[in-house]
Amino acid sequence: MKQEQDRAKELAAINRKIVKIDNAFAPAIKDLAPCTFGLEKPTMTHYQSLIRSVIAQQVSTAAARTISGRLQEKCGGSITAAKVGALSLKELQSVGLTGAKVRTISELTEASLSGHINFRKFTHMTDEEIIKDLVPLFGIGRWTVEMFLIFHLGRLDVWP
């Protein structure tokens, strides 16, 4: 709760700074709902968020949703590294994933299962440390990690 209050204060301070820099933003800030990045509790794990990011690359939102749903169904309702790791490459392709995405998801899954990437530590790592952990994986670039930092971890000081 304290962390959420601190984040809300930080966001309010950012809004005040924006208005101080250029008062033309004041009406928009007043009329729009406050930014909530980092205030909501994530509805998925770090692993699931990255898997969904990979699935969503270069396809429509509807296609990404369909493929994610198929993968979730193939995993028995919950996408976890253990469940994805138990699937064959053919099973992964059968949900609509391209060969490149299968490779990316397989590498991410293996890194998770082997402990090479420890998602539990991400909350305490810097942005650059997380980027250095994930970017070496095939198919995961800096932009993907930066979107993960912003929208999943709620990091505010990221400029993709």
Secondary structure by P-SEA (a helix, b strand, c coil): caaaaaaaaaaaaaaaaaaaacccaaaaaaaccccccccccccccaaaaaaaaaaaccccaaaaaaaaaaaaaaacccccaaaaaaccaaaaaaacccaaaaaaaaaaaaaaaaccccccccccccaaaaaaaccccccccaaaaaaaaccccccccccc
